[in-house]
């Protein structure tokens, strides 16, 4: 159910709150005297009864009309108890039909729109306690006044706070996807909330899915990165494919590597003055630097003597690569020259991460190392694993390593000491992501585990796949995992509950990435005509179905809630 569906609820009436019987109808309460004239309860006339009194001469003779005026004048002179006794006697003289008429006439007069009777500030304060947008949507249809009241930005700003609807930092491949803060004069919290609510509903129920078959040449997709405009995939067929992130159309194929491309990363937004720079490495042992916006090759940097297995960019000037030749190398990609060779590992360098001026690397020699990128020196050697290290995560303070020995180790980046060893996986830990105090791990045992690094406890144990977990990513709401069983699954990170399957079953899922509003999944599928043959498939999921409306704030903009 989307936010717009909520606004189709049946019309409601304001609650009936009759005054106490002790209040005299001949003397208005002091509170009513202080209210603005437009808020008095005289807004509830009974039109049918008024129409009946237009021609009283048709019902009564002249003498009867004079008598009625005398009775009315006498009634107005009575005190409260006398009036009640008079009404008691009159009502006892009425039959059922007349009593029904009296009831239908006075019922609207006893209804009080309490929000309309209160000062605006108090009315808005009452509405601030409502957390459920469905309730607010139904309330907006009660009356014109309530509808105008619920257009106040304060209510929707409070609701954005309560639902944590702000731009989240989902770090992918060491690169933050956050853009600069939005500064829009026409910004509306109400429209922003509506859009975010629809995005969350699309994540739960399914957004717009575009599938592109055979858009990637046959072969393994080894690396993937995308932003709002482009998708970049590295393949073991020597090619780098670039697609439009909105339509999925192939923009260009970048060729030059003489072996499979095993690692890539780009930096920059593509905006004027901030062109995108792509660095890639692979089996030909070279590191190539490209202008991603034009596809032009800028530099070919040589030095490694074996396959470049991992690569990270610190910024648009510095890249770090790890190789099967046991070394890491730091490159000046602006000039296309090597800055440092980082020696120390005794086996292939399998993984690395960068934070600030520090890099961490994991190797098949069962150790991890912390490097200073400004000097090229090794600060710490992290020893403790009994087998090869396949995955690593780093936030500047903690280093997390996953190993073939089935364990995960937590290290202090400052001291190099092992803080904790996390057990639970029964096979190789090949996938790690760290954000804040939350760590998510995926193993060849098909399991996902969510860890709280403050307590060093496993929060969720999820049997996710029937085979190895090949890729995963999470943010503060969800986890997406892909496996060698060909399944891609969406999980609630707070409860560990399976929300839904994101794709139809495939042969295997190679890579996935997502932002607040989009997800890209690349996989291998069997051909329907010949199950023994496989084909590549890329799925582009769009959850921001209101994105075509330029008057609404996009969900990828950063919003100040203070």
C-alpha positions, 0 to 999 in steps of 0.5 A: 500500500502506497501513501496515495492509497492511504488517502482514499479512505472513507470520509470521517466525521469529527468526534461527538463530544457533548457538553456536560448537562450542568452548562447553561444554554442561556449563558455561553462559557467564558472560553467560547467568548475568547475564541475567534468568531470563525471557530464558533460552533454555529457552523452546524445548521440543520438546513432541512429544519430551517427550510421548514420554518421559512413559511411559519404562517403556513403551519400556524394561525396568527393567534397561534404564532403570537402564543408561540412568541409568548412561550418562547419569551417565557422560556428565555426568562427561565433559569437553567433548572426551569428550562430543563423541567420545561423541556422534560415536559415537552419531550414527554408529550412527543411520540417516537417520530417527533423524538427522532426529529429532535434527535436528528436536529440536535446531534450536529449541534453537539459535535465539536471539532476539537482541533478547530476550537483549540489554538493552532499551536496546540492543535499541531502539538496534538498531531505531533503525537501521531506516528502512523501516516495512515492515521494522518492521511485519513484525518486529512479527509475529515474536513477542510479545516483538518486538511489545511491543518495537516498541510503544515510542514511542522507535522511532516517534519516531525514524522520524517524524524520519527521514520528516520527519513533522511539520506543514508550513507551506504558506502560501496567499494569505499566510496560514499554515495552522498552528494552535497546537502540540498538547498531548495527554496521550494522544499516540502517535508510533506512531499518528501515524506510522501516520496520516501514512504512510497520508496519504502513501499516499493522496496517491500512490494516491488518496484519497476524492474528492467531486465537486460539479457546478453547485455554483457558478453559471455563471461564472469562479471568480476566487479560492479559499481554505479551511481545515479547516471552510470553503471560500470561492470568489469568482466573476465573477457578483458572488457569494461562495460558502461551502461546508462543507470536510468535506461540500462542502455549500453553507453560504451565498451572500454577495451585495452586490457589483455586479460580479465578485469578483476578490479575497478573503481571510479571516483567523481560525480560527472558534474561539470568540473568533477569528471569521473576517473576510473582505475582498473586492473586484472590478469595482464598485470597492468593498472589502467586509468580512464576518463569514464565520461568519454571512455578515453584511456589516460594512463597504463601503469606497469609494475606488478608481476602477476594478476592485480586482484584488488584495487581501491581509490583514495581520491582522484589522485591516488590508487592502491592495488594488491596483486598475486605477486605478494605486493601492494603498490600506491599509484599517482593516477593523475600523473600515471606513475608509481609512488610506493611498493608495499612489501611484506606479505608472503603470499597473494594479496586478496583484499584491501580497504582504504580509510583516510591515509591508511590502507589495510590488506589481507593475504593468503599468508594468513596475515593482514597489514596496516599501511601508511599511504603517505610514507609507504610504511607498514604500521602493524602486522595482524597475525592470528588467523590459521588460514588464508584471509579472503575478506577485509573491512575497515572504518579507520578504527577497527579492522575486520578480517574473514578467513578460510579458517571460518573465523572473523577477527576484530583488530584495533587499527591503532595498536594492531591488537586483536580485540575479539574473535567471532565464531559461528560460520562453518566455512570460508568467510568471503563477504564482509561489510562494516558500518558503524557498530554493525557488521554483516558477514557472509560465508560459503556455508550460505549463512548471513550473520549480523554482529553488534560490535559494541557487545561483540554478539551475533544479533541474527543468524540467517540461513540465507542460501543453499550455497556460498554467499557471493555478494551482500550489501546492507544499510540501516534498514535492509540487507540484500544477499546473492548466492551461488544458488542463483537467489537474490534475497531482501532481508530486514536488518533489524529483525533478520526476517526475509522480506522477499526474493528480489529476482527470479532464480538464476544459475548464479548471482555474480554482483549486486549493489544498491542505493536508497532508490535503485539496485543493480544485480548481475547474474548468470541465467540458463537459456530457456531453449537450452538449459545447458547454455548460460547467458548474462543478465542484468536487472535494474530495480527502480524504487523511486516511482515518483522520480519523473516529477521534478517538483518533488525533492529527490530521495537522493538529496541530503535533508537537514532535519535539525 
